Amino acid sequence: MKPVVTAAEMRALDRTTIDELGLPALTLMETAGRAVAEAALRMLGADRG
């Protein structure tokens, strides 16, 4: 899979989100972790029921 942004670009996006929108870093990490877990479940065909 081709990266959408580089690591440096993602750090800058995170910093902007934290500084300008006031979203806590922990919230960003929780949201990212949840998205990764959900994508993994879809890829594995797991039933969320």
Phi and psi in degrees as GROMACS dihedral restraints (atoms count N, CA, C in turn):
[ dihedral_restraints ]
;  ai    aj    ak    al  type     phi  dphi    fc
    3     4     5     6     1   -84.5    20    10
    4     5     6     7     1   130.7    20    10
    6     7     8     9     1   -61.5    20    10
    7     8     9    10     1   142.4    20    10
    9    10    11    12     1   -80.2    20    10
   10    11    12    13     1   -38.4    20    10
   12    13    14    15     1  -136.3    20    10
   13    14    15    16     1   159.2    20    10
   15    16    17    18     1   -78.1    20    10
   16    17    18    19     1   168.4    20    10
   18    19    20    21     1   -60.8    20    10
   19    20    21    22     1   -41.2    20    10
   21    22    23    24     1   -64.5    20    10
   22    23    24    25     1   -40.6    20    10
   24    25    26    27     1   -64.3    20    10
   25    26    27    28     1   -39.9    20    10
   27    28    29    30     1   -66.4    20    10
   28    29    30    31     1   -40.2    20    10
   30    31    32    33     1   -59.6    20    10
   31    32    33    34     1   -42.4    20    10
   33    34    35    36     1   -65.1    20    10
   34    35    36    37     1   -41.0    20    10
   36    37    38    39     1   -64.1    20    10
   37    38    39    40     1   -43.1    20    10
   39    40    41    42     1   -60.1    20    10
   40    41    42    43     1   -46.9    20    10
   42    43    44    45     1   -61.1    20    10
   43    44    45    46     1   -42.6    20    10
   45    46    47    48     1   -62.9    20    10
   46    47    48    49     1   -43.6    20    10
   48    49    50    51     1   -62.0    20    10
   49    50    51    52     1   -42.5    20    10
   51    52    53    54     1   -68.4    20    10
   52    53    54    55     1   -49.4    20    10
   54    55    56    57     1   -74.3    20    10
   55    56    57    58     1   -44.0    20    10
   57    58    59    60     1   -91.5    20    10
   58    59    60    61     1   -31.7    20    10
   60    61    62    63     1   -99.4    20    10
   61    62    63    64     1   -14.1    20    10
   63    64    65    66     1    75.9    20    10
   64    65    66    67     1    17.0    20    10
   66    67    68    69     1   -80.6    20    10
   67    68    69    70     1   126.6    20    10
   69    70    71    72     1   -63.6    20    10
   70    71    72    73     1   145.6    20    10
   72    73    74    75     1   -58.2    20    10
   73    74    75    76     1   -37.4    20    10
   75    76    77    78     1   -60.7    20    10
   76    77    78    79     1   -39.6    20    10
   78    79    80    81     1   -63.8    20    10
   79    80    81    82     1   -41.3    20    10
   81    82    83    84     1   -59.9    20    10
   82    83    84    85     1   -45.1    20    10
   84    85    86    87     1   -66.5    20    10
   85    86    87    88     1   -41.4    20    10
   87    88    89    90     1   -63.3    20    10
   88    89    90    91     1   -42.1    20    10
   90    91    92    93     1   -65.1    20    10
   91    92    93    94     1   -43.2    20    10
   93    94    95    96     1   -64.4    20    10
   94    95    96    97     1   -44.5    20    10
   96    97    98    99     1   -61.4    20    10
   97    98    99   100     1   -42.0    20    10
   99   100   101   102     1   -63.4    20    10
  100   101   102   103     1   -42.2    20    10
  102   103   104   105     1   -64.4    20    10
  103   104   105   106     1   -40.0    20    10
  105   106   107   108     1   -65.3    20    10
  106   107   108   109     1   -44.4    20    10
  108   109   110   111     1   -62.1    20    10
  109   110   111   112     1   -43.0    20    10
  111   112   113   114     1   -65.4    20    10
  112   113   114   115     1   -39.2    20    10
  114   115   116   117     1   -64.5    20    10
  115   116   117   118     1   -41.1    20    10
  117   118   119   120     1   -62.7    20    10
  118   119   120   121     1   -42.9    20    10
  120   121   122   123     1   -62.0    20    10
  121   122   123   124     1   -42.2    20    10
  123   124   125   126     1   -63.0    20    10
  124   125   126   127     1   -43.6    20    10
  126   127   128   129     1   -64.6    20    10
  127   128   129   130     1   -33.2    20    10
  129   130   131   132     1   -87.7    20    10
  130   131   132   133     1    -6.8    20    10
  132   133   134   135     1    72.3    20    10
  133   134   135   136     1    25.8    20    10
  135   136   137   138     1   -72.6    20    10
  136   137   138   139     1   142.8    20    10
  138   139   140   141     1   -88.7    20    10
  139   140   141   142     1   123.9    20    10
  141   142   143   144     1   -82.5    20    10
  142   143   144   145     1    -9.1    20    10
